[in-house]
Structures are given as C-alpha cells and as structure tokens.
Amino acid sequence: MCGSLQTGWLLCWILWCQFMKRWNDGLEYKKPGPALFNSYALYAYDSVWLAAQALETFLNSNGTVSYSNDPKLRDVNGSTLHLSSLRVFDGGQKYLDTLLTTNFTGLSGEVQFDSDKNFIHPAYDVLNIGGNSFRRVGYWSNHSGLSIVAPETLYGKPVNGSLNSNSKSDEHLYSIIWPGETSETPRGWVFPNNGKPLRIAVPNRRSYLAFVAKEKNPPGVRGYCIDVFEAAINLLPYPVPRTYMLYGDGKRNPSYNDLVNAVALNEYDAAVGDVTIVTNRTKIVDFTQPYMESGLVVVVPMKQAKSSPWAFMKPFTIQMWCVTGAFFLLVGSVVWILEHRMNHEFRGPPSQQLITIFWFSFSTMFFSHRENTVSTLGRLVLIIWLFVVLIINSSYTASLKSILTVQQLTSRIEGIDSLIASTEPIGVQDGSFAWNYLVDELNIAASRLVTLKTQEDYATALTKGPKAGGVAAIVDELPYVELFLSSANCQFSTVGQEFTKSGWGFVSSYPFELKMWRFILP
C-alpha cells in the first residue's frame, strides 16, 4: 500500500511539473508572482482528462456516437428556444458507466468513484481567512475527518486506528484566529456594533451595600446581586452588551415599586438588584426565577432573664406538673388495687393504706420504693411506669441544666401576631414593600410604622424602645435581617416564623429579555 501511494505521489508530481511548464509557456502575459489559478483549475483540468479518457474507452469498446430525438423535448407555443431540434446521445448511459469506472491519477490526486457515484477519498484544506490573506489550519476527508495530518498519509490506516485512539494531536485543527485578532472562540451571534446595549437599572441604596452599591470602577456597580447577574450572563451562549444605570440619589433607598414601574414604562430594559417578587409587581413586569429566598420576619431587642429561686419549676409547665402528679397518684392506686389482697405490705388501717399509696407513687420518681410487688399485673404496671419515670427524669434534668447554664434571653413580643395585637411602633426599611404589606394585608395603621434608612438606625431604634422614641420591633426581609444580626452581638433576635414566602429576582419587560432571563436561571 505504501509503495502504491509513493508511486501515485511521484506520478502526480511529474504531471504537475509538466502542467506548470505548459501553463507558463502558454501565457502571453506573464506577471511576477505565483501562477494565476487556484485549486479549481486543477479540478477542471482533471475533469477534462476524465471525460476524454472515458470517451476513448467508450469508443474502444465498440461504442458508437449517434443521436436521436427526445419526445420529452417539445416546443412551447410562442417559444424561440427550438427545443425539438435538440438531440440526445444514444450511448449516454454506457458512457456514464464508463466514466464512473475510470481510474487515473491527475493533478488534484487520485480520481476514482465508488458505487454510489461519490468521489473516493475526497479531501479539502481547512483555511483560516483573515482580511486579504489566509492560512491552512488543517484538512478534512471522509476517511480521517478533521485533522492536522494530510489525509493521503492516513489512507493506509484504519478509521479507528492511531488517528482516533493514539494521537490526540491529530484530532483537531491548528489554532484559529477569529475576527478581532483573537484566538478565543466566539460565544455565538453578537449584537450589531450600532445596536443599543441593554439599559439595566440598579438601585442606588443607602443601606445594606453588600447586596448592591455604587462603584467607581467599571462596570460602575458592585455587590452580591451584581455578582450573581454577571455570573449568569457569562453562561449565555452569546454576549450581551449592557449598561448599568443607577436608580436613586443614594441619600436614601429608592422606592422599589417606582423602579419596577420605570421598567414597565420602558425607561429601562431591565432591573438588577434586591428586587422582591410580589404579586402587584408581577402584573406589570416579568421576573426571573428567584435567585435568593426571602420572607418577612420580626426582629426584637432581647433582654436577659433574671434568675429566680423557682427556676427548678421552669423545665415543665404548670399543666405538665399537674398531669405528671396525677399519673403518679393513678399508678399508685392501680398498684394498690392489684396488690393489697395478696401483699401484706399494702394492708393495714385505711390511713396507713392511703399513706402507702402516696409514698409508693412518689418514691418511684427516685426509684427508691421499698414495697415489693408480688402479682404479675402489678409488676407489669410497675415496669412500664418506671420506664416512663426514666424518660421524665431525663427530660427534666436536661431542661434544668440548660436553664441554669445558658443565658436566657426574653422578649415581650413573640411573633407577628402579638405585634399586630399591640399598639407599639414598628420599624420598616425605607423603600421596602413591607410598608404596603403591613398596611394593606395585615391592616396595621400606617401611623404605627417608622421608616428606618440605615443599619445604625435599626440598632438605635430597637435599643431606645417605644417609650424613648424608638420601636418595639422591626419587620424586614430575611436577607437584610441576617446581615444586620451578624453584627448585632446578640442584642437582637428574630421571633416567630417567616410570615411571607417570596424571593429576589431580576426584572424585565420585553419578551426578548424574558427569554434571555430564562436562559440565565431556568
């Protein structure tokens, strides 16, 4: 196989030299530089030789050149083409078969066809075009696929040979230089250079700048929300030109309802930041899926509980103490009923038997009862009761130890219900949707709400309390509260459960942007 390839290359080289000599000798006007033709001229040259050799073979095999009329070719009324005068080559099919079986080596290489009339071993150069020049970065053939190795050297190897399994360098092209003189592969289609970038509104906040804030350096904004958006944008299969535009004066938090309305009125194409997804906003704009969970919680100041000589009673509630005492007496009575007829320790005068019931019942708390049980049912009841007493003792001991060793913090407000029932002032973050929610949904008087602008205002208002001009509690979203409590040194805490379930999302008003947002956060 290698010998035939070398012979073919040698023959092709000889033909090429002869062709170039005849080409240059035949030029009437010679221009300095390379010959004035490309690879298509070589294919055209070989095509003429292919037709000539096939015709010679056809004539040598007793083929005749004759023509006849074709009934399919008819003149149309008023036509000047005279199609009826055309003739059809009678030996066309035989000539075609002869042409497909012709095999020779031309200037473009080996010329041969398979049974499906396809060119055997077609090969192409892969060119990287830049400006007025180009460079070859590899080859392609139906035998080897894309490769940096010339296909002719791989024809003698199996398809699953060294190309696909051993030499990884043969499985790709040389580096491509893309428009813009960059070697980085483009991410897909791009916006036209004269297109307008997306106008993205960003709230210019006064507090909680860790989430979103103004930045002197490009792109002009920073924060957790911006980082999430930028990371999501980088996952898109195409670049998105964008310009961040601050919304608000920075002296106070902007109204997020006004920000959403501005997007709905096409003043901005989108909004990125700590924008909460609420029902009235989803009616006028589109949101992505939430990238952070959020919900309203209640924050209150915590006070240390004072120690009391009755602290040993705190592990159980009054109801629990009463139920526990009743069960002690009940078990003592049941054991007395089962034992007093056959056990002399449970006999005697009525007063002595009553004392025995009380003593036996409460002595089981410390597993110090002295009376023996002789009946089978009495022993069964006692075993079950001692197991229950063990659980009660363990729970009581653990709770009492926690009360005596861990600092206990208390608050008059236990959650949103007790806050609604009171008449004390409530703090709300400036610009938050919590104001409208408390007034419209929970029917809290607007006169009770106090707007707080910064985290320092939070701490000051809670520390003062309602009697000194502060607030009894603050209602805010969980992400803000967690950031606030991280620096509060355990002076404040949340009480109750989250009483709303929502999240933060990015805002858009156009269908195109909406589709893009779904790519970002499916």
C-alpha positions as CSV (number, residue, x, y, z in Angstrom):
1,M,0.0,0.0,0.0
2,C,2.8,2.4,0.9
3,G,4.5,1.6,-2.4
4,S,1.4,2.4,-4.4
5,L,1.0,5.7,-2.5
6,Q,4.6,6.7,-3.2
7,T,4.1,5.8,-6.9
8,G,0.9,7.8,-7.1
9,W,2.6,10.8,-5.5
10,L,5.5,10.6,-7.9
11,L,3.2,10.4,-10.9
12,C,1.2,13.3,-9.6
13,W,4.3,15.4,-9.1
14,I,5.5,14.6,-12.7
15,L,2.2,15.6,-14.1
16,W,2.2,18.8,-12.1
17,C,5.6,19.8,-13.3
18,Q,4.6,19.1,-16.9
19,F,1.4,21.1,-16.5
20,M,3.1,24.1,-14.9
21,K,5.7,24.2,-17.8
22,R,2.9,24.1,-20.4
23,W,0.9,26.7,-18.4
24,N,3.8,29.1,-18.1
25,D,4.9,28.6,-21.7
26,G,1.3,29.3,-22.9
27,L,0.9,32.6,-21.0
28,E,1.0,35.5,-23.4
29,Y,1.3,38.0,-20.5
30,K,3.4,36.9,-17.6
31,K,3.0,38.6,-14.2
32,P,5.6,38.3,-11.4
33,G,4.4,36.0,-8.6
34,P,2.6,32.7,-8.4
35,A,0.6,31.2,-11.3
36,L,-2.8,32.9,-11.9
37,F,-5.0,30.0,-11.0
38,N,-6.3,28.2,-7.9
39,S,-7.2,24.6,-7.0
40,Y,-10.4,24.8,-9.1
41,A,-8.3,25.0,-12.2
42,L,-6.7,21.6,-11.2
43,Y,-10.1,20.0,-10.8
44,A,-11.2,21.5,-14.2
45,Y,-8.1,20.1,-15.8
46,D,-8.6,16.6,-14.4
47,S,-12.3,16.8,-15.3
48,V,-11.4,17.3,-19.0
49,W,-9.0,14.4,-18.9
50,L,-11.6,12.3,-17.2
51,A,-14.1,13.0,-19.9
52,A,-11.5,12.4,-22.6
53,Q,-10.3,9.0,-21.2
54,A,-13.9,7.8,-20.7
55,L,-14.7,8.7,-24.3
56,E,-11.6,6.9,-25.5
57,T,-12.6,3.8,-23.6
58,F,-16.1,4.0,-24.8
59,L,-15.0,4.1,-28.5
60,N,-12.5,1.3,-28.0
61,S,-15.3,-0.9,-26.6
62,N,-17.2,-0.6,-30.0
63,G,-19.3,2.3,-28.8
64,T,-20.8,4.5,-31.4
65,V,-21.7,8.1,-31.4
66,S,-25.2,8.6,-32.5
67,Y,-28.1,11.0,-31.6
68,S,-31.8,10.7,-31.7
69,N,-34.8,12.9,-30.9
70,D,-36.2,13.0,-27.4
71,P,-40.0,13.0,-27.2
72,K,-39.8,14.9,-23.9
73,L,-38.4,17.9,-25.6
74,R,-41.2,19.8,-27.3
75,D,-41.6,23.4,-28.4
76,V,-43.9,25.5,-26.4
77,N,-46.3,27.8,-28.2
78,G,-44.5,31.1,-28.9
79,S,-41.1,29.8,-27.7
80,T,-38.0,30.6,-29.6
81,L,-35.8,28.0,-28.0
82,H,-36.5,25.3,-30.6
83,L,-36.2,22.5,-28.1
84,S,-37.4,20.0,-30.6
85,S,-34.2,20.4,-32.6
86,L,-32.1,19.1,-29.8
87,R,-30.8,15.6,-30.0
88,V,-29.9,13.1,-27.2
89,F,-26.7,11.0,-27.1
90,D,-27.9,7.4,-27.5
91,G,-24.9,5.9,-25.7
92,G,-25.2,8.3,-22.8
93,Q,-25.8,5.6,-20.1
94,K,-22.9,3.5,-21.3
95,Y,-20.7,6.5,-21.4
96,L,-21.7,7.4,-17.9
97,D,-20.9,3.9,-16.6
98,T,-17.5,4.1,-18.4
99,L,-16.8,7.5,-16.8
100,L,-17.6,6.2,-13.3
101,T,-15.3,3.2,-13.7
102,T,-12.4,5.3,-15.0
103,N,-9.4,5.5,-12.6
104,F,-6.3,7.6,-13.1
105,T,-4.0,10.0,-11.2
106,G,-4.4,13.6,-12.1
107,L,-3.1,16.9,-10.9
108,S,-5.5,17.0,-8.0
109,G,-4.6,13.5,-7.0
110,E,-6.3,10.1,-7.5
111,V,-9.6,10.3,-9.5
112,Q,-11.9,7.4,-8.7
113,F,-15.6,6.9,-7.9
114,D,-17.5,4.4,-5.7
115,S,-20.7,2.5,-6.5
116,D,-22.8,5.4,-5.2
117,K,-21.1,7.8,-7.7
118,N,-19.2,9.6,-4.9
119,F,-15.6,10.7,-5.2
120,I,-13.3,8.3,-3.3
121,H,-11.2,9.9,-0.7
122,P,-12.3,13.5,-1.1
123,A,-10.0,15.8,0.8
124,Y,-10.1,19.5,1.5
125,D,-7.9,22.1,3.0
126,V,-9.4,24.0,6.0
127,L,-8.4,27.6,5.6
128,N,-8.5,30.4,8.2
129,I,-9.3,33.6,6.3
130,G,-8.4,36.9,7.7
131,G,-8.6,40.1,5.7
132,N,-6.9,39.6,2.3
133,S,-4.9,36.6,3.4
134,F,-5.5,33.0,4.6
135,R,-3.6,30.2,6.2
136,R,-4.2,26.5,6.3
137,V,-5.1,25.1,9.7
138,G,-5.8,21.5,8.8
139,Y,-7.5,19.1,6.5
140,W,-10.8,17.3,6.2
141,S,-11.6,14.0,4.5
142,N,-14.3,11.4,4.9
143,H,-11.7,8.9,6.0
144,S,-10.0,10.9,8.8
145,G,-12.3,13.8,9.5
146,L,-10.7,17.0,10.7
147,S,-7.0,16.6,11.1
148,I,-3.7,18.4,11.0
149,V,-2.2,15.5,9.2
150,A,-2.6,15.3,5.4
151,P,-5.3,12.7,4.5
152,E,-3.1,11.0,2.0
153,T,-0.8,9.8,4.7
154,L,-3.7,8.3,6.6
155,Y,-5.4,6.3,3.8
156,G,-3.3,3.2,4.7
157,K,-4.5,3.3,8.3
158,P,-7.9,2.0,9.6
159,V,-10.5,4.6,10.5
160,N,-10.3,3.6,14.2
161,G,-6.5,3.4,14.1
162,S,-3.9,5.7,15.5
163,L,-5.7,8.8,14.5
164,N,-8.7,8.3,16.8
165,S,-7.1,6.4,19.7
166,N,-3.4,7.2,20.0
167,S,-2.5,10.6,18.5
168,K,-4.7,13.2,20.2
169,S,-2.9,16.0,18.3
170,D,-4.3,14.6,15.0
171,E,-7.9,15.1,16.2
172,H,-8.1,18.9,16.0
173,L,-7.1,21.8,13.9
174,Y,-4.4,24.4,14.5
175,S,-5.5,27.5,16.4
176,I,-8.0,29.7,14.7
177,I,-7.6,33.5,14.6
178,W,-11.2,34.9,14.8
179,P,-12.3,38.4,13.8
180,G,-10.9,40.9,16.1
181,E,-7.5,39.2,16.1
182,T,-8.4,36.9,19.0
183,S,-7.9,33.2,19.5
184,E,-10.8,32.9,21.9
185,T,-13.7,31.1,20.3
186,P,-16.8,33.3,19.9
187,R,-19.8,32.5,22.0
188,G,-22.3,32.9,19.2
189,W,-24.1,35.7,17.4
190,V,-23.5,39.2,18.6
191,F,-25.4,42.4,18.6
192,P,-24.5,44.8,15.7
193,N,-21.9,47.4,16.5
194,N,-24.5,50.1,16.1
195,G,-27.1,48.4,18.3
196,K,-28.0,49.8,21.7
197,P,-26.9,48.0,24.8
198,L,-29.4,46.9,27.4
199,R,-30.2,49.7,29.9
200,I,-30.1,47.9,33.2
201,A,-31.4,49.9,36.3
202,V,-29.6,49.2,39.6
203,P,-31.0,50.6,42.9
204,N,-28.6,53.2,44.4
205,R,-29.0,52.1,48.0
206,R,-28.2,53.9,51.3
207,S,-28.0,50.7,53.5
208,Y,-27.0,47.1,53.1
209,L,-24.4,47.9,50.4
210,A,-23.2,44.3,50.5
211,F,-26.1,43.4,48.2
212,V,-25.8,46.2,45.7
213,A,-23.9,49.5,45.7
214,K,-22.3,52.2,43.5
215,E,-18.8,51.5,42.4
216,K,-16.2,54.0,41.0
217,N,-14.6,51.3,38.8
218,P,-16.3,49.7,35.8
219,P,-19.0,48.5,35.4
220,G,-20.0,51.1,38.0
221,V,-21.8,48.8,40.4
222,R,-20.9,46.0,42.8
223,G,-22.4,43.7,45.3
224,Y,-23.8,40.2,45.7
225,C,-26.7,40.7,43.3
226,I,-24.4,42.1,40.6
227,D,-22.1,39.1,41.0
228,V,-25.0,36.7,40.6
229,F,-26.2,38.5,37.4
230,E,-22.7,38.7,35.9
231,A,-22.1,35.0,36.5
232,A,-25.4,34.1,34.9
233,I,-24.7,36.4,31.9
234,N,-21.4,34.6,31.3
235,L,-23.3,31.3,31.0
236,L,-25.2,32.6,28.0
237,P,-24.1,31.2,24.6
238,Y,-23.8,34.8,23.2
239,P,-22.5,38.1,24.6
240,V,-25.0,40.7,25.9
241,P,-23.9,44.4,25.7
242,R,-25.2,46.2,28.8
243,T,-25.0,49.4,30.6
244,Y,-25.7,49.7,34.3
245,M,-27.7,52.8,35.3
246,L,-28.1,53.8,38.9
247,Y,-31.7,54.5,40.1
248,G,-32.0,56.8,43.1
249,D,-29.9,59.6,44.6
250,G,-28.0,57.4,47.1
251,K,-29.2,59.5,50.1
252,R,-32.0,57.1,50.8
253,N,-33.1,53.8,49.4
254,P,-35.2,54.2,46.3
255,S,-38.8,53.0,46.1
256,Y,-38.7,49.6,44.5
257,N,-42.3,49.9,43.3
258,D,-41.2,53.1,41.4
259,L,-38.2,51.2,40.0
260,V,-40.4,48.4,38.7
261,N,-42.8,50.9,37.2
262,A,-39.9,52.6,35.4
263,V,-39.0,49.2,33.8
264,A,-42.7,48.7,32.8
265,L,-42.7,52.1,31.1
266,N,-39.6,51.2,29.1
267,E,-37.4,53.8,30.8
268,Y,-35.1,50.8,31.4
269,D,-34.8,47.4,29.7
270,A,-34.3,45.5,32.9
271,A,-33.5,45.9,36.6
272,V,-30.9,44.0,38.6
273,G,-30.7,44.1,42.4
274,D,-32.5,43.1,45.5
275,V,-36.0,43.3,43.9
276,T,-38.6,41.2,45.7
277,I,-41.0,39.2,43.7
278,V,-44.5,40.3,44.9
279,T,-47.9,39.9,43.3
280,N,-48.6,43.5,42.2
281,R,-45.2,43.8,40.5
282,T,-45.6,40.6,38.5
283,K,-48.7,42.1,36.9
284,I,-46.7,44.7,35.0
285,V,-43.2,43.2,34.5
286,D,-41.6,39.8,34.2
287,F,-39.3,38.2,36.8
288,T,-36.7,35.5,36.6
289,Q,-36.9,32.6,38.9
290,P,-35.8,33.7,42.3
291,Y,-32.0,33.6,42.9
292,M,-32.4,34.1,46.7
293,E,-35.2,33.1,49.0
294,S,-36.7,35.8,51.2
295,G,-39.6,36.4,53.6
296,L,-40.6,38.9,56.2
297,V,-39.5,38.3,59.8
298,V,-39.8,40.2,63.1
299,V,-36.7,41.5,64.9
300,V,-36.9,42.5,68.5
301,P,-34.5,43.5,71.3
302,M,-33.6,40.7,73.7
303,K,-33.2,41.1,77.5
304,Q,-31.5,38.7,79.8
305,A,-34.0,36.8,82.0
306,K,-33.5,37.3,85.8
307,S,-32.7,34.3,87.9
308,S,-35.4,33.1,90.3
309,P,-35.5,30.7,93.3
310,W,-38.3,28.9,91.4
311,A,-36.1,28.1,88.4
312,F,-36.4,24.4,89.2
313,M,-40.1,24.6,88.2
314,K,-39.4,26.1,84.7
315,P,-38.5,22.8,82.9
316,F,-42.2,21.9,82.9
317,T,-45.3,24.0,82.5
318,I,-48.0,24.1,85.1
319,Q,-50.1,21.8,83.0
320,M,-47.2,19.3,82.7
321,W,-46.6,19.3,86.5
322,C,-50.3,18.7,87.2
323,V,-50.6,15.8,84.7
324,T,-47.4,14.2,86.0
325,G,-48.6,14.4,89.6
326,A,-52.0,12.9,88.6
327,F,-50.2,10.0,86.9
328,F,-48.1,9.3,89.9
329,L,-51.3,9.0,92.1
330,L,-53.1,7.0,89.4
331,V,-50.2,4.4,89.1
332,G,-50.0,4.2,92.9
333,S,-53.8,3.5,93.1
334,V,-53.6,0.9,90.4
335,V,-50.7,-1.0,92.1
336,W,-52.6,-0.9,95.5
337,I,-55.7,-2.4,93.9
338,L,-53.6,-5.2,92.4
339,E,-51.5,-5.9,95.5
340,H,-53.5,-5.2,98.7
341,R,-55.4,-8.6,98.7
342,M,-52.3,-10.7,98.5
343,N,-49.5,-8.4,99.7
344,H,-49.4,-7.6,103.4
345,E,-47.2,-4.5,102.7
346,F,-50.3,-2.9,101.1
347,R,-52.6,-3.8,104.0
348,G,-53.5,-2.1,107.3
349,P,-55.8,0.6,108.5
350,P,-57.2,2.9,105.8
351,S,-55.0,5.8,106.8
352,Q,-51.9,3.6,106.5
353,Q,-53.0,2.3,103.1
354,L,-53.5,5.9,101.9
355,I,-50.1,6.8,103.1
356,T,-48.7,3.7,101.4
357,I,-50.3,4.8,98.1
358,F,-48.8,8.3,98.3
359,W,-45.4,7.0,99.4
360,F,-45.1,4.3,96.8
361,S,-46.3,6.6,94.0
362,F,-43.8,9.4,94.6
363,S,-40.9,7.2,95.7
364,T,-40.8,5.7,92.2
365,M,-39.7,9.1,90.9
366,F,-36.3,8.3,92.5
367,F,-36.6,4.5,92.2
368,S,-36.5,4.3,96.0
369,H,-39.8,2.4,96.7
370,R,-39.4,-0.3,99.3
371,E,-42.7,-2.2,98.8
372,N,-42.4,-5.4,96.9
373,T,-45.0,-6.3,94.2
374,V,-46.0,-10.0,94.1
375,S,-48.8,-10.0,91.5
376,T,-47.9,-10.4,87.8
377,L,-50.1,-7.5,86.7
378,G,-48.7,-5.3,89.5
379,R,-45.1,-6.0,88.3
380,L,-46.1,-5.3,84.7
381,V,-47.6,-1.9,85.6
382,L,-44.6,-1.0,87.7
383,I,-42.1,-1.9,84.9
384,I,-43.9,0.3,82.4
385,W,-44.3,3.1,84.9
386,L,-40.6,3.0,85.8
387,F,-39.7,3.3,82.1
388,V,-41.9,6.4,81.9
389,V,-40.3,7.9,85.0
390,L,-36.9,7.4,83.5
391,I,-37.9,9.5,80.4
392,I,-39.5,12.2,82.6
393,N,-36.3,12.4,84.8
394,S,-34.0,12.7,81.8
395,S,-36.1,15.4,80.1
396,Y,-36.3,17.4,83.4
397,T,-32.6,17.1,84.1
398,A,-31.6,18.3,80.6
399,S,-34.0,21.2,80.6
400,L,-33.0,22.4,84.1
401,K,-29.3,22.2,83.1
402,S,-29.9,24.3,80.0
403,I,-31.8,26.9,82.1
404,L,-29.1,27.2,84.7
405,T,-26.1,27.2,82.4
406,V,-27.3,29.0,79.2
407,Q,-28.0,32.7,79.1
408,Q,-31.7,33.2,78.7
409,L,-33.0,36.0,76.5
410,T,-36.6,37.1,76.6
411,S,-38.9,39.5,74.7
412,R,-42.4,40.7,75.2
413,I,-43.1,40.2,71.5
414,E,-43.3,36.5,70.4
415,G,-44.1,37.0,66.7
416,I,-46.2,38.9,64.2
417,D,-49.5,38.0,65.9
418,S,-48.5,39.6,69.2
419,L,-47.0,42.6,67.3
420,I,-50.4,43.1,65.5
421,A,-52.3,42.9,68.8
422,S,-50.1,45.7,70.3
423,T,-50.2,49.4,69.6
424,E,-46.5,50.0,69.7
425,P,-44.5,51.5,66.8
426,I,-43.0,49.1,64.2
427,G,-39.8,49.8,62.2
428,V,-39.7,49.3,58.4
429,Q,-36.8,49.6,55.9
430,D,-37.0,52.6,53.7
431,G,-38.2,51.7,50.2
432,S,-39.3,48.2,51.2
433,F,-42.5,46.5,50.1
434,A,-43.0,45.6,53.8
435,W,-44.8,49.0,54.4
436,N,-47.5,48.3,51.9
437,Y,-47.8,44.7,53.1
438,L,-48.3,45.6,56.7
439,V,-50.9,48.3,55.9
440,D,-52.8,46.6,53.1
441,E,-52.6,42.9,54.1
442,L,-52.3,43.0,57.9
443,N,-54.4,46.1,58.4
444,I,-51.8,47.8,60.6
445,A,-52.2,51.5,61.0
446,A,-49.8,53.5,58.9
447,S,-49.2,55.8,61.9
448,R,-47.5,52.9,63.7
449,L,-44.9,52.4,61.0
450,V,-41.5,54.2,61.3
451,T,-39.1,54.4,58.3
452,L,-35.5,53.4,59.0
453,K,-32.8,54.3,56.5
454,T,-29.6,52.6,57.7
455,Q,-28.4,49.7,59.8
456,E,-27.4,52.1,62.5
457,D,-31.0,53.4,62.6
458,Y,-32.1,49.8,63.2
459,A,-29.9,49.4,66.2
460,T,-30.7,52.8,67.7
461,A,-34.5,52.4,67.3
462,L,-34.5,48.9,68.9
463,T,-32.3,50.0,71.7
464,K,-34.4,53.0,72.6
465,G,-37.6,51.1,72.6
466,P,-41.1,52.6,72.1
467,K,-41.0,54.6,75.3
468,A,-37.9,56.6,74.3
469,G,-38.9,57.3,70.7
470,G,-37.7,54.0,69.2
471,V,-39.7,51.0,68.0
472,A,-40.8,47.8,69.6
473,A,-39.8,45.6,66.7
474,I,-38.7,45.8,63.1
475,V,-40.3,43.9,60.2
476,D,-37.9,43.3,57.3
477,E,-36.8,40.7,54.8
478,L,-34.7,37.8,56.0
479,P,-31.5,38.5,54.0
480,Y,-31.3,42.0,55.4
481,V,-32.1,40.8,58.9
482,E,-29.4,38.1,58.8
483,L,-26.8,40.7,57.7
484,F,-28.0,43.0,60.5
485,L,-27.9,40.3,63.2
486,S,-24.4,39.2,62.1
487,S,-23.0,42.5,63.6
488,A,-25.6,42.9,66.5
489,N,-23.6,41.0,69.1
490,C,-26.7,39.0,70.3
491,Q,-28.5,42.2,71.4
492,F,-31.4,41.5,68.9
493,S,-33.0,38.4,67.6
494,T,-35.9,37.2,65.4
495,V,-39.0,35.9,66.9
496,G,-41.7,33.7,65.4
497,Q,-41.7,32.3,61.9
498,E,-41.4,33.9,58.5
499,F,-44.9,35.0,57.7
500,T,-44.4,35.5,53.9
501,K,-42.6,33.4,51.3
502,S,-41.0,35.2,48.4
503,G,-37.6,35.8,46.7
504,W,-35.4,38.1,44.8
505,G,-35.4,38.1,41.0
506,F,-34.2,40.1,38.0
507,V,-36.8,42.3,36.2
508,S,-37.6,42.6,32.5
509,S,-40.5,44.0,30.4
510,Y,-39.6,42.7,26.9
511,P,-40.2,39.2,25.6
512,F,-36.7,39.0,24.3
513,E,-35.2,39.8,27.6
514,L,-37.6,37.4,29.3
515,K,-36.4,34.6,27.1
516,M,-32.8,35.6,28.0
517,W,-33.6,35.6,31.7
518,R,-35.0,32.0,31.4
519,F,-31.7,31.0,29.9
520,I,-29.9,32.6,32.9
521,L,-32.0,31.0,35.6
522,P,-34.1,28.1,34.3
